[in-house]
Structures are given as C-alpha cells and as structure tokens.
Amino acid sequence: MDIQILKLFIEIDGRLPASAAEKIRGYLGNLFWDNSYAHQHDGEGRPIYRYPKVQYKTLNGGCLLISFDEGRKITAKVFNDVTSVNIAGDFKEIISKGMENYSSPFGISDKHLHYSFLTPWLALNERNYGQYQKFESWSKKKGFLEKILIGNIISMSKGLGYTVPEPIKANIINLKEINTSLKGNPMLGFLGTFSANFEIPDYWGIGKSVSRGFGTIKRVGESETLGVRKLRRF
C-alpha cells in the first residue's frame, strides 16, 4: 500500500538537543489539543494507544514532524501558523521551515531492505527487560530482540489497517545498547542496523514512544549496515 506523508523540518535559533522532541510534542500537543492526533490523548487526558499519525523528532539540531492521514492537518497548521516553540519554558523563534508532501510504500517486500536507527529504539518494557538481562550470549539476545522487532512491525501494520500477507522476517545486523531517558526516567535503548522483508517509510518510528521521536529509522544501503555483530553499552 502507498501512504501519503507530510514531512516538516523546523529550524530554530540554535541547535536542539535530542531531548527537545518530547518538549516540542508537549507544546504543540497543547496548542492543538482539540485534535487528538497531535498528542495521543482523549478529551479527558487518557492515553490513546494507536500508532501515532504525527511524530515529533529532533535530528541534526532541528525539529522534524512526520505525519500521515489525519495527522497531516496538524503538520500543515504548524507550517502555516506556528512561529515559535516553547521548550521547557523557553520560547524559541522558528527561523525557517521546509515542508514536503509525498507518497511512500508500506508493506511486505519480496526482498530484505536495510534500515538504521537514527534515534534510540525502545524495544523493552518492564516485563521483558528482566528476561532480556538474563540472556548471557549475544545470539540469544539477538533472537529475542528480533522477535520484538517483528512484533513492532506487526503492531504498526495493525494501526494502519494493513494485513500482513506473509511472515515477516527480520535480521539484526549490528546493535549497541545506549542509556537514554523517557519522561525523566532512565531507559535502555538500542542503536544499530537491521534488515526486514518489509517496506517502512523513512523517519517513521518503531517500538515505544515513537511520537516522542524514539526508534526513528531510515533506509540505508546494504554496505552501510556492515559492522561488528556485537552488543556493547555506551
């Protein structure tokens, strides 16, 4: 299936840290509170569990909004109406914006495509974190994470109403653990590369908290994924 995507890059006066994505999501979510796709909550403030149609990311010192379907209305409003963003109480003026509207394929592929995580992938939750830590070998950790990765892609597909016609196969090529945080809480994330027989649009997120910029991926060439197949911590 093809998905219509609206991508918006925002440059402010100064470089944004990676943690700013969550702050920008909070500010714009409150600004457009009447549209639940901006913040993933219902009218009473309860979380809505669905694949986010607006995702906020901090890349290369700027802010990137990726949206599709109903979420594109939010991105268009930000492009047309927003002139500054509030980051932890500090208003930053937007000095430039660039918006792109395009179509991208999504779904099962007859070949393995290679991807790189641009931001930490939050693969683990409280339940499976302990199970992961018990594995002593890289091969067992790798197999465990590959199952989670496939599950993430299946969940994303369900959120888009896409029925996966055949088994998804994923291969983690290289990966490293990285310490990160979510809502001020320490988290274990992963950076690295993988391949899968599945087409995923660039800059979409996989795993937990993708609306806050985690798990952002980009297609890369096969030669770019080569590395030591070893798990290590920063």
Secondary structure, 3 states (H helix, E strand, C coil): CEEEEEEEEEEECCCCCCCHHHHHHHHHHHHCCCCHHHCCECCCCCECCCCCCEEEEEECCEEEEEEEHHHHHHHHHHHHHCCEEEECCEEEEEEEEEEEEEEEECEEEEEEEEEEECCCECCCCHHHHHHHHHCCCHHHHHHHHHHHHHHHHHHHHHHCCCCCCCCCCEEEEEEEEEEEEECCEEEEEEEEEEEEEEECCCCCECCCCHHHCCCEEEECCHHHHCCCCCCCEC
